[in-house]
């Protein structure tokens, strides 16, 4: 009898445990069904993610594939309306359908100005902006490569990050000043002018009639040589000393004559 009561008690407890476990599981399933909600995502006017059932009271922030963004746009945020404000993902959205739209913003690009291998300035522009030379606040020539061989043409539409280069001219180094040295000019000494002497022309004697003609020629040549020698000889300088002595002697003779003639007559008168 006692053994039957113990066995019945064990079976009853086992059935109770199974019933209670099943009841608890039913409550959990019902609670989970009550917190399910649906989310639909749109991007650029098209369905990004179809209606999806999500469990919980709040919606997790969906990830966005940047490769599906429109050209020149970056993903900004999710909103309950197209181009609306950012959605607050801390709100309780259980037991309702949630529709979210991807909102985009214009992509921003940077133009970096390089000079002498260093960035000297940067400019930011949105996608598709027409860039003029005046937008870079300079009137210099820009190049597309660091070697400064490809000139960048203006205006252009910016669609990506861009690097422009300024050509740096090598400064001219002035050589040190050197005072020029002038050469000393030495004029040559001119020799005294000497009139060249013409050599006498001598013809050899010949026999017979040729001897006579040669004799005449020799005589004529001698005369010509004498005349040339007279021309070549320089005239003698005039010697004035004898003339001066003769003049003084003549004057002294006259004075002595006068003195001898008039002195006795003067004494006689006295």
Secondary structure in CASP SS format (residue, H / E / C, confidence):
PFRMAT SS
TARGET T0000
AUTHOR 0000-0000-0000
METHOD secondary structure of the structure
MODEL  1
X C 1.00
X H 1.00
X H 1.00
X H 1.00
X H 1.00
X H 1.00
X H 1.00
X H 1.00
X H 1.00
X H 1.00
X H 1.00
X H 1.00
X H 1.00
X H 1.00
X H 1.00
X H 1.00
X H 1.00
X H 1.00
X H 1.00
X H 1.00
X H 1.00
X H 1.00
X H 1.00
X H 1.00
X H 1.00
X H 1.00
X H 1.00
X H 1.00
X H 1.00
X H 1.00
X H 1.00
X H 1.00
X H 1.00
X H 1.00
X C 1.00
X E 1.00
X E 1.00
X E 1.00
X E 1.00
X E 1.00
X E 1.00
X E 1.00
X E 1.00
X C 1.00
X C 1.00
X E 1.00
X E 1.00
X E 1.00
X E 1.00
X E 1.00
X E 1.00
X E 1.00
X E 1.00
X E 1.00
X E 1.00
X C 1.00
X C 1.00
X C 1.00
X C 1.00
X C 1.00
X C 1.00
X C 1.00
X C 1.00
X C 1.00
X C 1.00
X H 1.00
X H 1.00
X H 1.00
X C 1.00
X C 1.00
X C 1.00
X C 1.00
X E 1.00
X E 1.00
X E 1.00
X E 1.00
X E 1.00
X E 1.00
X E 1.00
X C 1.00
X C 1.00
X C 1.00
X C 1.00
X C 1.00
X C 1.00
X C 1.00
X C 1.00
X C 1.00
X C 1.00
X C 1.00
X C 1.00
X C 1.00
X C 1.00
X C 1.00
X C 1.00
X C 1.00
X E 1.00
X E 1.00
X E 1.00
X E 1.00
X E 1.00
X E 1.00
X E 1.00
X E 1.00
X E 1.00
X E 1.00
X C 1.00
X E 1.00
X E 1.00
X E 1.00
X E 1.00
X E 1.00
X E 1.00
X E 1.00
X E 1.00
X C 1.00
X C 1.00
X E 1.00
X E 1.00
X E 1.00
X E 1.00
X E 1.00
X E 1.00
X E 1.00
X E 1.00
X E 1.00
X C 1.00
X C 1.00
X C 1.00
X E 1.00
X E 1.00
X C 1.00
X H 1.00
X H 1.00
X H 1.00
X H 1.00
X C 1.00
X C 1.00
X C 1.00
X C 1.00
X C 1.00
X E 1.00
X E 1.00
X C 1.00
X C 1.00
X C 1.00
X C 1.00
X C 1.00
X C 1.00
X C 1.00
X E 1.00
X C 1.00
X C 1.00
X C 1.00
X C 1.00
X E 1.00
X E 1.00
X C 1.00
X C 1.00
X C 1.00
X C 1.00
X E 1.00
X E 1.00
X E 1.00
X E 1.00
X E 1.00
X C 1.00
X C 1.00
X C 1.00
X C 1.00
X C 1.00
X C 1.00
X C 1.00
X C 1.00
X C 1.00
X C 1.00
X C 1.00
X C 1.00
X C 1.00
X C 1.00
X C 1.00
X C 1.00
X C 1.00
X C 1.00
X C 1.00
X C 1.00
X C 1.00
X C 1.00
X C 1.00
X C 1.00
X C 1.00
X C 1.00
X C 1.00
X C 1.00
X C 1.00
X C 1.00
X C 1.00
X C 1.00
X C 1.00
X C 1.00
X C 1.00
X C 1.00
X C 1.00
X C 1.00
X C 1.00
X C 1.00
X C 1.00
X C 1.00
X H 1.00
X H 1.00
X H 1.00
X H 1.00
X H 1.00
X H 1.00
X H 1.00
X H 1.00
X H 1.00
X H 1.00
X H 1.00
X H 1.00
X H 1.00
X H 1.00
X H 1.00
X H 1.00
X H 1.00
X H 1.00
X H 1.00
X H 1.00
X H 1.00
X H 1.00
X H 1.00
X H 1.00
X C 1.00
X C 1.00
X C 1.00
X C 1.00
X C 1.00
X C 1.00
X C 1.00
X C 1.00
X H 1.00
X H 1.00
X H 1.00
X H 1.00
X H 1.00
X H 1.00
X H 1.00
X H 1.00
X H 1.00
X H 1.00
X H 1.00
X H 1.00
X H 1.00
X H 1.00
X H 1.00
X H 1.00
X H 1.00
X H 1.00
X H 1.00
X H 1.00
X H 1.00
X H 1.00
X H 1.00
X H 1.00
X H 1.00
X H 1.00
X H 1.00
X H 1.00
X H 1.00
X C 1.00
END
